[in-house]
């Protein structure tokens, strides 16, 4: 049992080290870390952190104002690529005609 506590404190220590490094690299802004685990490792992490719930696919802990989010594998679905249209060629022509056109009085 003591060995288990030692292992989880080492895990939390490593996560805390990572959050500290991220905060010093990006001091302004909100930081969140997502850790995707296999089903078995996810359940183990829940038990280790006293956060077990049979009905959840994710849980989070806060370490020094950094959200560390644990999710089961395949929880995140790949998003479709967003296709950007290239700017219209006539954009500058239209802009110049609006800016430099004579206003009728």
ABEGO torsion letter per residue (X at the ends): XAAAAAAAAAAAAAAAAAAAAAAAABABEBBBBBBBBBAAAAAAAAAAAGABBAABABBBBBBGGBBBBBBBBGABBBBBBBBBBBBBAAAAAAAAAAAABBBBX
